[in-house]
Amino acid sequence: MGSLSPQESNINSSPTDMPSALDPVEFRRQGHMMVDFIADYYQNIEKYPVLSQVEPGYLRKCLPESAPDNPEPIESILQDVQKHIVPGLTHWQSPSFFAYFASNVSIAGFLGEMLSTGFNVVGFSWVSSPAATELESIVMDWLGNLLTLPKSFLFSGNGGGVIHGSTCEAIICTMVAARDQMLRQIGLDNIQKLVVYGSDQTHSALQKACQIVGINPNNFRVIKTTKSTSFALSPESLKLAISSDVEAGLTPLFLCATVGTTATTAVDPLDSLCQVAKYYGIWVHVDAAYAGSACMCPEFRHFIDGVEGANSFSLNAHKWLFTALDCCCVWIKDPSTLTSSLSTNPEYLRNTATDSKQVVDYKDWQIALSRRFRAMKLWLVLKSYGAVNLRNYLRSHVKMAMLFEGLVSTDRRFEVVVPRVFSMVCFRVSPSAAIIISDDEINVENCINEVNRKLLEGINASGHAFMTHAVVGGMYVIRCAIGVTLTEEKHIAMAWKLVQEHADAILMKNNI
Amino acid sequence: MGSLSPQESNINSSPTDMPSALDPVEFRRQGHMMVDFIADYYQNIEKYPVLSQVEPGYLRKCLPESAPDNPEPIESILQDVQKHIVPGLTHWQSPSFFAYFASNVSIAGFLGEMLSTGFNVVGFSWVSSPAATELESIVMDWLGNLLTLPKSFLFSGNGGGVIHGSTCEAIICTMVAARDQMLRQIGLDNIQKLVVYGSDQTHSALQKACQIVGINPNNFRVIKTTKSTSFALSPESLKLAISSDVEAGLTPLFLCATVGTTATTAVDPLDSLCQVAKYYGIWVHVDAAYAGSACMCPEFRHFIDGVEGANSFSLNAHKWLFTALDCCCVWIKDPSTLTSSLSTNPEYLRNTATDSKQVVDYKDWQIALSRRFRAMKLWLVLKSYGAVNLRNYLRSHVKMAMLFEGLVSTDRRFEVVVPRVFSMVCFRVSPSAAIIISDDEINVENCINEVNRKLLEGINASGHAFMTHAVVGGMYVIRCAIGVTLTEEKHIAMAWKLVQEHADAILMKNNI
């Protein structure tokens, strides 16, 4: 008699009394424990340095070299999280986090994520979980209406919305749609002639999208902006760039216009840019990743005036609309351009609902097949706070930015570099306030940039706040971006005090 | 004295007593409520039809036309979820879900997702949250070691791992790396000459990736497989296809080999495919989305023998490794190919750690800039169950598939269409068992396909189980894919009884 094969022998030796990995009683116990752990984290968050102070490689020194063979209890896992992970976090939910743009969480966003993970349905096709698809279409219309987007962007007006993971994904998908539409006219062989336009303030997601979809690197136009337009893209410059490309025999394809640039929250003038684009027949995508959410307040809506001339529009609800990562809302006027580029129809996904063409299959609106039930978060945020409170939350951040801006203005050593538009203040130690021993204008700029760099380094090393920088028009500026849910006016006052203290030390040391 | 501008007036009218959207006390209360809601959902999950029975458009009829102006309490939101969302779900966590491939959840995966959302750090650069980056590198080495991947794929061997959202993203990124490496040799103008290879069993993600990265649609080779190789890609067929392309002056670029195809879990022979690929200098990506996890069991490891000849390898921990969506683990031998294609270095992200080149910045390993802290889930799953129990969980699913396979074999009306390899059984009502009034072989196949289509429709309409189909070699087959955490042997027995009952009805009706 032959012995069992290793496979059979292993299978037969599996213990049948293994605990279920989704036992509801245990789920409840550990789930409650985790809720308390995270609630405690929020209650204690101000005790941690905002910017993590660890050194590269710290974690390999703390953790074992390989995965454990045997189960560890949740209690000791949570101890490890507290001991080894928390010190290595840069605390994005800290009320003194003013870096980059916020990526804010709320109770409703958190609960929505729990539900989404709990159900863990994969809504690639309508049939694979109808509620996931239908709720997404509905909340995207809801949010579109709150933004008073033109009806042509909504399902109710033959456009439509989809939730992507990121702006880069949104740009890739719309750029591919534009590319294929154009190549159908001019032939595949002309892919190397396609030109994409942005400004020197456009997010790097545009460059990355170009790299991915096969735009010739020589045909990515980074149009220079200046302080005279507050670093917004000038329609005249765009027109010049395009006409020069047309003269050179190239084919203008795609413009990414920005509402709220990363460096300074500049707003590109959509109306006149879309007119130029329309003349040359190029696709306009509006990237309102950060500032788009604010446009649900009537007083900010004018910043997207002209969006009716664009082909697609996106904002990151995971930045300033309380959903937590990830939730990039994308609207498109002609979804068929997207689906004709992104559709695949493998037999194993065929089903009656899809064949009927009466349903949306979101797999054809995005890169991946799989997709998380992100609409749940957005729905919970909209329901749990209501439009009125959401607007007020957004306004409270803007109000705090106004407060910070006011504080900067009271100290003559500082200047606000560009006018504040939303909830971010770009400021710096002013060259005029610092006596630098040089007659050379370039050297003055270099010196003052160095002073500001050191100032920011000092602020961040203190652990009491975290801000980041940008360089615009040759100026090194400090960005104070407000948008974390826990931030209150007192944190703004503390942050300003911190800036002043560090400025005192640096300017004194430099004999300024 | 002028009146206030609308903006100022709105801001000043914001209520200052608005409840915080992240009040820890309220967070705790609502969080506990949600844990109980989801625990109840799991306890009751067998009461719901597995495949949602709603009609397209059902949800618009239930929900208001626009977002509410005012907050709704969590209690009423949860009632809405129960009343309007749950009926529209296809329950992927139901123990009788055997469709597609599972996307399974566990307590540890769920808790990891909670932590990740709670912290909501954005680990695009090391500095933006060092623990997020370092934990990801560590757990990717841990998991790579559990799979006994060659050291060249691990950080400890100058390769490295990254967690993407989906296989499609993994294929896009590796294809772009391969594309750019090749174009640096042959010149940008030759992008239209690049050829990509897969089989007729390769996942549609490959086709989509080709569409996105700008591969000429005429240069996407879908190599036919046959039953004789159990629908695995034949190295000889690959060689023929490549050499014919070379003769035609084209440039072979990329092969996607699959370990565990979607239709039948076929395994492409990595070793000999990689040898062919090496000869022609083409990039090999191994897509082990579903079956890769099983390869941490020694008895399944041989299915990825030869992976040392590949350039990159991916598996979806969100399919069969209990992390919940999304968690696609990707290893790559030469990360510099990836980063040279995907890097962008905007000034606003510059920092000392990056400049030192001592750290990993995962933004340059993936499509998006933003990224969720997915490593937390994988870490918690590995720690909470340990390698021993994880292997046993995987084996328990395989064992249940063996059980189902055995049941099918006992009923002479049925046949197992291809040998079971992992935890999926492909079966159908056998043509030989059905007396069909036709001498024409093609008609027999058509008739039997129709019988099986109707059988599957009946099973799914019952709500008691959900399976999906594939068509291979002209045969319509029913796929019973086992992998949901809650599935036990009794559910397999019930599923088989359901299949038999529906077969009785259909075969009787057809006088068979």
Boltz contact constraints between the chains, C-beta under 6 A:
constraints:
  - contact:
      token1: [A, 6]
      token2: [B, 299]
      max_distance: 6.0
  - contact:
      token1: [A, 7]
      token2: [B, 299]
      max_distance: 6.0
  - contact:
      token1: [A, 10]
      token2: [B, 299]
      max_distance: 6.0
  - contact:
      token1: [A, 11]
      token2: [B, 395]
      max_distance: 6.0
  - contact:
      token1: [A, 11]
      token2: [B, 399]
      max_distance: 6.0
  - contact:
      token1: [A, 14]
      token2: [B, 392]
      max_distance: 6.0
  - contact:
      token1: [A, 14]
      token2: [B, 395]
      max_distance: 6.0
  - contact:
      token1: [A, 14]
      token2: [B, 396]
      max_distance: 6.0
  - contact:
      token1: [A, 18]
      token2: [B, 392]
      max_distance: 6.0
  - contact:
      token1: [A, 21]
      token2: [B, 106]
      max_distance: 6.0
  - contact:
      token1: [A, 21]
      token2: [B, 322]
      max_distance: 6.0
  - contact:
      token1: [A, 21]
      token2: [B, 485]
      max_distance: 6.0
  - contact:
      token1: [A, 22]
      token2: [B, 106]
      max_distance: 6.0
  - contact:
      token1: [A, 22]
      token2: [B, 485]
      max_distance: 6.0
  - contact:
      token1: [A, 22]
      token2: [B, 486]
      max_distance: 6.0
  - contact:
      token1: [A, 24]
      token2: [B, 39]
      max_distance: 6.0
  - contact:
      token1: [A, 24]
      token2: [B, 42]
      max_distance: 6.0
  - contact:
      token1: [A, 24]
      token2: [B, 43]
      max_distance: 6.0
  - contact:
      token1: [A, 26]
      token2: [B, 107]
      max_distance: 6.0
  - contact:
      token1: [A, 27]
      token2: [B, 39]
      max_distance: 6.0
  - contact:
      token1: [A, 27]
      token2: [B, 107]
      max_distance: 6.0
  - contact:
      token1: [A, 28]
      token2: [B, 39]
      max_distance: 6.0
  - contact:
      token1: [A, 30]
      token2: [B, 107]
      max_distance: 6.0
  - contact:
      token1: [A, 30]
      token2: [B, 111]
      max_distance: 6.0
  - contact:
      token1: [A, 31]
      token2: [B, 35]
      max_distance: 6.0
  - contact:
      token1: [A, 32]
      token2: [B, 32]
      max_distance: 6.0
  - contact:
      token1: [A, 32]
      token2: [B, 35]
      max_distance: 6.0
  - contact:
      token1: [A, 34]
      token2: [B, 111]
      max_distance: 6.0
  - contact:
      token1: [A, 34]
      token2: [B, 114]
      max_distance: 6.0
  - contact:
      token1: [A, 35]
      token2: [B, 31]
      max_distance: 6.0
  - contact:
      token1: [A, 35]
      token2: [B, 32]
      max_distance: 6.0
  - contact:
      token1: [A, 38]
      token2: [B, 118]
      max_distance: 6.0
  - contact:
      token1: [A, 39]
      token2: [B, 24]
      max_distance: 6.0
  - contact:
      token1: [A, 39]
      token2: [B, 27]
      max_distance: 6.0
  - contact:
      token1: [A, 39]
      token2: [B, 28]
      max_distance: 6.0
  - contact:
      token1: [A, 42]
      token2: [B, 24]
      max_distance: 6.0
  - contact:
      token1: [A, 43]
      token2: [B, 24]
      max_distance: 6.0
  - contact:
      token1: [A, 52]
      token2: [B, 130]
      max_distance: 6.0
  - contact:
      token1: [A, 54]
      token2: [B, 130]
      max_distance: 6.0
  - contact:
      token1: [A, 56]
      token2: [B, 358]
      max_distance: 6.0
  - contact:
      token1: [A, 56]
      token2: [B, 359]
      max_distance: 6.0
  - contact:
      token1: [A, 59]
      token2: [B, 134]
      max_distance: 6.0
  - contact:
      token1: [A, 63]
      token2: [B, 138]
      max_distance: 6.0
  - contact:
      token1: [A, 66]
      token2: [B, 142]
      max_distance: 6.0
  - contact:
      token1: [A, 66]
      token2: [B, 145]
      max_distance: 6.0
  - contact:
      token1: [A, 67]
      token2: [B, 142]
      max_distance: 6.0
  - contact:
      token1: [A, 67]
      token2: [B, 146]
      max_distance: 6.0
  - contact:
      token1: [A, 67]
      token2: [B, 382]
      max_distance: 6.0
  - contact:
      token1: [A, 67]
      token2: [B, 387]
      max_distance: 6.0
  - contact:
      token1: [A, 68]
      token2: [B, 383]
      max_distance: 6.0
  - contact:
      token1: [A, 68]
      token2: [B, 386]
      max_distance: 6.0
  - contact:
      token1: [A, 69]
      token2: [B, 386]
      max_distance: 6.0
  - contact:
      token1: [A, 69]
      token2: [B, 387]
      max_distance: 6.0
  - contact:
      token1: [A, 69]
      token2: [B, 388]
      max_distance: 6.0
  - contact:
      token1: [A, 70]
      token2: [B, 386]
      max_distance: 6.0
  - contact:
      token1: [A, 70]
      token2: [B, 388]
      max_distance: 6.0
  - contact:
      token1: [A, 71]
      token2: [B, 385]
      max_distance: 6.0
  - contact:
      token1: [A, 71]
      token2: [B, 386]
      max_distance: 6.0
  - contact:
      token1: [A, 71]
      token2: [B, 389]
      max_distance: 6.0
  - contact:
      token1: [A, 72]
      token2: [B, 383]
      max_distance: 6.0
  - contact:
      token1: [A, 77]
      token2: [B, 383]
      max_distance: 6.0
  - contact:
      token1: [A, 85]
      token2: [B, 131]
      max_distance: 6.0
  - contact:
      token1: [A, 88]
      token2: [B, 130]
      max_distance: 6.0
  - contact:
      token1: [A, 88]
      token2: [B, 131]
      max_distance: 6.0
  - contact:
      token1: [A, 89]
      token2: [B, 119]
      max_distance: 6.0
  - contact:
      token1: [A, 89]
      token2: [B, 121]
      max_distance: 6.0
  - contact:
      token1: [A, 89]
      token2: [B, 129]
      max_distance: 6.0
  - contact:
      token1: [A, 89]
      token2: [B, 131]
      max_distance: 6.0
  - contact:
      token1: [A, 90]
      token2: [B, 128]
      max_distance: 6.0
  - contact:
      token1: [A, 90]
      token2: [B, 129]
      max_distance: 6.0
  - contact:
      token1: [A, 92]
      token2: [B, 120]
      max_distance: 6.0
  - contact:
      token1: [A, 92]
      token2: [B, 121]
      max_distance: 6.0
  - contact:
      token1: [A, 93]
      token2: [B, 120]
      max_distance: 6.0
  - contact:
      token1: [A, 103]
      token2: [B, 120]
      max_distance: 6.0
  - contact:
      token1: [A, 103]
      token2: [B, 122]
      max_distance: 6.0
  - contact:
      token1: [A, 105]
      token2: [B, 120]
      max_distance: 6.0
  - contact:
      token1: [A, 106]
      token2: [B, 21]
      max_distance: 6.0
  - contact:
      token1: [A, 106]
      token2: [B, 22]
      max_distance: 6.0
  - contact:
      token1: [A, 107]
      token2: [B, 27]
      max_distance: 6.0
  - contact:
      token1: [A, 107]
      token2: [B, 30]
      max_distance: 6.0
  - contact:
      token1: [A, 110]
      token2: [B, 117]
      max_distance: 6.0
  - contact:
      token1: [A, 111]
      token2: [B, 30]
      max_distance: 6.0
  - contact:
      token1: [A, 111]
      token2: [B, 34]
      max_distance: 6.0
  - contact:
      token1: [A, 113]
      token2: [B, 117]
      max_distance: 6.0
  - contact:
      token1: [A, 114]
      token2: [B, 34]
      max_distance: 6.0
  - contact:
      token1: [A, 117]
      token2: [B, 110]
      max_distance: 6.0
  - contact:
      token1: [A, 117]
      token2: [B, 113]
      max_distance: 6.0
  - contact:
      token1: [A, 117]
      token2: [B, 324]
      max_distance: 6.0
  - contact:
      token1: [A, 118]
      token2: [B, 38]
      max_distance: 6.0
  - contact:
      token1: [A, 119]
      token2: [B, 89]
      max_distance: 6.0
  - contact:
      token1: [A, 120]
      token2: [B, 92]
      max_distance: 6.0
  - contact:
      token1: [A, 120]
      token2: [B, 93]
      max_distance: 6.0
  - contact:
      token1: [A, 120]
      token2: [B, 103]
      max_distance: 6.0
  - contact:
      token1: [A, 120]
      token2: [B, 105]
      max_distance: 6.0
  - contact:
      token1: [A, 120]
      token2: [B, 324]
      max_distance: 6.0
  - contact:
      token1: [A, 120]
      token2: [B, 325]
      max_distance: 6.0
  - contact:
      token1: [A, 121]
      token2: [B, 89]
      max_distance: 6.0
  - contact:
      token1: [A, 121]
      token2: [B, 92]
      max_distance: 6.0
  - contact:
      token1: [A, 122]
      token2: [B, 103]
      max_distance: 6.0
  - contact:
      token1: [A, 128]
      token2: [B, 90]
      max_distance: 6.0
  - contact:
      token1: [A, 129]
      token2: [B, 89]
      max_distance: 6.0
  - contact:
      token1: [A, 129]
      token2: [B, 90]
      max_distance: 6.0
  - contact:
      token1: [A, 130]
      token2: [B, 52]
      max_distance: 6.0
  - contact:
      token1: [A, 130]
      token2: [B, 54]
      max_distance: 6.0
  - contact:
      token1: [A, 130]
      token2: [B, 88]
      max_distance: 6.0
  - contact:
      token1: [A, 131]
      token2: [B, 85]
      max_distance: 6.0
  - contact:
      token1: [A, 131]
      token2: [B, 88]
      max_distance: 6.0
  - contact:
      token1: [A, 131]
      token2: [B, 89]
      max_distance: 6.0
  - contact:
      token1: [A, 134]
      token2: [B, 59]
      max_distance: 6.0
  - contact:
      token1: [A, 138]
      token2: [B, 63]
      max_distance: 6.0
  - contact:
      token1: [A, 142]
      token2: [B, 66]
      max_distance: 6.0
  - contact:
      token1: [A, 142]
      token2: [B, 67]
      max_distance: 6.0
  - contact:
      token1: [A, 145]
      token2: [B, 66]
      max_distance: 6.0
  - contact:
      token1: [A, 146]
      token2: [B, 67]
      max_distance: 6.0
  - contact:
      token1: [A, 165]
      token2: [B, 165]
      max_distance: 6.0
  - contact:
      token1: [A, 166]
      token2: [B, 368]
      max_distance: 6.0
  - contact:
      token1: [A, 166]
      token2: [B, 370]
      max_distance: 6.0
  - contact:
      token1: [A, 168]
      token2: [B, 367]
      max_distance: 6.0
  - contact:
      token1: [A, 168]
      token2: [B, 368]
      max_distance: 6.0
  - contact:
      token1: [A, 176]
      token2: [B, 212]
      max_distance: 6.0
  - contact:
      token1: [A, 188]
      token2: [B, 216]
      max_distance: 6.0
  - contact:
      token1: [A, 191]
      token2: [B, 214]
      max_distance: 6.0
  - contact:
      token1: [A, 204]
      token2: [B, 344]
      max_distance: 6.0
  - contact:
      token1: [A, 204]
      token2: [B, 346]
      max_distance: 6.0
  - contact:
      token1: [A, 207]
      token2: [B, 344]
      max_distance: 6.0
  - contact:
      token1: [A, 208]
      token2: [B, 344]
      max_distance: 6.0
  - contact:
      token1: [A, 212]
      token2: [B, 176]
      max_distance: 6.0
  - contact:
      token1: [A, 213]
      token2: [B, 214]
      max_distance: 6.0
  - contact:
      token1: [A, 214]
      token2: [B, 191]
      max_distance: 6.0
  - contact:
      token1: [A, 214]
      token2: [B, 213]
      max_distance: 6.0
  - contact:
      token1: [A, 214]
      token2: [B, 214]
      max_distance: 6.0
  - contact:
      token1: [A, 216]
      token2: [B, 188]
      max_distance: 6.0
  - contact:
      token1: [A, 262]
      token2: [B, 348]
      max_distance: 6.0
  - contact:
      token1: [A, 263]
      token2: [B, 348]
      max_distance: 6.0
  - contact:
      token1: [A, 299]
      token2: [B, 6]
      max_distance: 6.0
  - contact:
      token1: [A, 299]
      token2: [B, 7]
      max_distance: 6.0
  - contact:
      token1: [A, 299]
      token2: [B, 10]
      max_distance: 6.0
  - contact:
      token1: [A, 322]
      token2: [B, 21]
      max_distance: 6.0
  - contact:
      token1: [A, 324]
      token2: [B, 117]
      max_distance: 6.0
  - contact:
      token1: [A, 324]
      token2: [B, 120]
      max_distance: 6.0
  - contact:
      token1: [A, 325]
      token2: [B, 120]
      max_distance: 6.0
  - contact:
      token1: [A, 325]
      token2: [B, 372]
      max_distance: 6.0
  - contact:
      token1: [A, 344]
      token2: [B, 204]
      max_distance: 6.0
  - contact:
      token1: [A, 344]
      token2: [B, 207]
      max_distance: 6.0
  - contact:
      token1: [A, 344]
      token2: [B, 208]
      max_distance: 6.0
  - contact:
      token1: [A, 346]
      token2: [B, 204]
      max_distance: 6.0
  - contact:
      token1: [A, 347]
      token2: [B, 471]
      max_distance: 6.0
  - contact:
      token1: [A, 348]
      token2: [B, 262]
      max_distance: 6.0
  - contact:
      token1: [A, 348]
      token2: [B, 263]
      max_distance: 6.0
  - contact:
      token1: [A, 348]
      token2: [B, 470]
      max_distance: 6.0
  - contact:
      token1: [A, 358]
      token2: [B, 56]
      max_distance: 6.0
  - contact:
      token1: [A, 359]
      token2: [B, 56]
      max_distance: 6.0
  - contact:
      token1: [A, 367]
      token2: [B, 168]
      max_distance: 6.0
  - contact:
      token1: [A, 368]
      token2: [B, 166]
      max_distance: 6.0
  - contact:
      token1: [A, 368]
      token2: [B, 168]
      max_distance: 6.0
  - contact:
      token1: [A, 370]
      token2: [B, 166]
      max_distance: 6.0
  - contact:
      token1: [A, 372]
      token2: [B, 325]
      max_distance: 6.0
  - contact:
      token1: [A, 382]
      token2: [B, 67]
      max_distance: 6.0
  - contact:
      token1: [A, 383]
      token2: [B, 68]
      max_distance: 6.0
  - contact:
      token1: [A, 383]
      token2: [B, 72]
      max_distance: 6.0
  - contact:
      token1: [A, 383]
      token2: [B, 77]
      max_distance: 6.0
  - contact:
      token1: [A, 385]
      token2: [B, 71]
      max_distance: 6.0
  - contact:
      token1: [A, 386]
      token2: [B, 68]
      max_distance: 6.0
  - contact:
      token1: [A, 386]
      token2: [B, 69]
      max_distance: 6.0
  - contact:
      token1: [A, 386]
      token2: [B, 70]
      max_distance: 6.0
  - contact:
      token1: [A, 386]
      token2: [B, 71]
      max_distance: 6.0
  - contact:
      token1: [A, 387]
      token2: [B, 67]
      max_distance: 6.0
  - contact:
      token1: [A, 387]
      token2: [B, 69]
      max_distance: 6.0
  - contact:
      token1: [A, 388]
      token2: [B, 69]
      max_distance: 6.0
  - contact:
      token1: [A, 388]
      token2: [B, 70]
      max_distance: 6.0
  - contact:
      token1: [A, 389]
      token2: [B, 71]
      max_distance: 6.0
  - contact:
      token1: [A, 392]
      token2: [B, 14]
      max_distance: 6.0
  - contact:
      token1: [A, 392]
      token2: [B, 18]
      max_distance: 6.0
  - contact:
      token1: [A, 395]
      token2: [B, 11]
      max_distance: 6.0
  - contact:
      token1: [A, 395]
      token2: [B, 14]
      max_distance: 6.0
  - contact:
      token1: [A, 396]
      token2: [B, 14]
      max_distance: 6.0
  - contact:
      token1: [A, 399]
      token2: [B, 11]
      max_distance: 6.0
  - contact:
      token1: [A, 470]
      token2: [B, 348]
      max_distance: 6.0
  - contact:
      token1: [A, 471]
      token2: [B, 347]
      max_distance: 6.0
  - contact:
      token1: [A, 485]
      token2: [B, 21]
      max_distance: 6.0
  - contact:
      token1: [A, 485]
      token2: [B, 22]
      max_distance: 6.0
  - contact:
      token1: [A, 486]
      token2: [B, 22]
      max_distance: 6.0
